[in-house]
Amino acid sequence: MEKSIVNFKPIGEKILIDVHPFETEVNGIIRIDNLQQNHKGTVVATNTEVPIYLKDVVVYAPSAGVQVIVDDKEYQLLRVDEIFGVIESEFERVHN
């Protein structure tokens, strides 16, 4: 099973995600405070120790992880315990 879309392999219980941009407009209201939004990202690298798969969309804490630059693109490296969960609609789309 493929464990990485990018040239990076996390060590230990970590995953690398491509961060989704914040929604700046919700129901016609422009949001300014990004700390009140869900922080979401798509998994682009994982390893065999982690029960999270490539292309899963995860929600994580605002202060979680560290930024990592791979091939001139910014990603977020997270520990598994910093992840709140996998978004089901996205999970089903990828795994079915």
C-alpha positions as CSV (number, residue, x, y, z in Angstrom):
1,M,0.0,0.0,0.0
2,E,1.3,3.4,-0.9
3,K,2.3,5.5,2.1
4,S,3.3,8.8,0.5
5,I,2.3,11.2,-2.3
6,V,5.2,13.5,-1.7
7,N,9.0,13.0,-1.2
8,F,8.7,12.7,2.6
9,K,8.2,9.7,5.0
10,P,7.1,10.6,8.6
11,I,8.8,8.7,11.4
12,G,6.9,7.4,14.4
13,E,3.2,8.2,14.8
14,K,3.1,11.2,12.6
15,I,1.4,12.2,9.3
16,L,2.1,15.0,6.8
17,I,-0.9,16.9,5.5
18,D,-1.6,19.5,2.8
19,V,-3.5,22.2,4.7
20,H,-6.9,23.3,3.3
21,P,-7.4,27.0,2.9
22,F,-9.8,28.6,5.4
23,E,-13.3,29.4,4.4
24,T,-13.4,33.2,4.3
25,E,-17.2,33.4,3.6
26,V,-19.8,31.2,5.3
27,N,-23.5,31.7,4.5
28,G,-22.7,35.2,3.1
29,I,-20.8,36.3,6.2
30,I,-17.1,37.1,5.8
31,R,-15.1,35.4,8.6
32,I,-11.9,37.1,9.8
33,D,-10.9,34.9,12.8
34,N,-9.3,31.7,11.5
35,L,-8.9,30.4,15.1
36,Q,-12.6,29.7,15.3
37,Q,-12.6,27.5,12.1
38,N,-11.9,23.9,11.8
39,H,-8.3,23.3,10.7
40,K,-8.5,20.6,7.9
41,G,-6.0,19.0,5.7
42,T,-5.5,16.1,3.3
43,V,-3.0,13.4,4.3
44,V,-0.2,13.2,1.8
45,A,2.3,11.0,3.7
46,T,2.0,8.5,6.5
47,N,3.6,5.2,7.7
48,T,2.6,1.7,8.8
49,E,2.3,2.7,12.5
50,V,-0.6,5.1,11.8
51,P,-4.3,4.1,11.4
52,I,-4.8,7.1,9.0
53,Y,-4.5,6.7,5.2
54,L,-3.4,8.7,2.3
55,K,-6.0,11.2,1.0
56,D,-8.0,11.1,4.3
57,V,-9.3,14.5,5.3
58,V,-8.5,15.2,8.9
59,V,-9.5,17.9,11.4
60,Y,-6.8,19.0,13.9
61,A,-6.1,21.5,16.7
62,P,-5.2,25.1,15.6
63,S,-1.9,24.9,17.5
64,A,-1.0,21.4,16.2
65,G,2.1,20.4,14.3
66,V,5.0,22.1,12.6
67,Q,5.4,23.4,9.1
68,V,7.5,21.4,6.8
69,I,8.6,22.5,3.3
70,V,8.9,19.6,0.8
71,D,9.7,20.4,-2.9
72,D,9.1,24.1,-2.3
73,K,5.6,23.5,-0.9
74,E,4.4,24.0,2.7
75,Y,2.9,21.1,4.6
76,Q,1.9,20.5,8.2
77,L,3.5,17.6,10.2
78,L,1.2,16.3,12.9
79,R,1.3,13.7,15.6
80,V,-1.6,11.3,15.6
81,D,-2.8,12.5,19.0
82,E,-3.2,16.1,17.6
83,I,-5.9,14.9,15.2
84,F,-9.5,15.2,16.3
85,G,-10.8,12.9,13.5
86,V,-11.4,12.0,9.9
87,I,-14.3,13.7,8.0
88,E,-16.6,10.8,7.2
89,S,-18.0,12.1,3.8
90,E,-14.4,12.5,2.6
91,F,-13.4,9.1,4.1
92,E,-16.1,7.2,2.3
93,R,-15.3,8.9,-1.0
94,V,-11.7,7.9,-0.8
95,H,-12.2,4.4,0.6
96,N,-15.2,3.1,-1.4
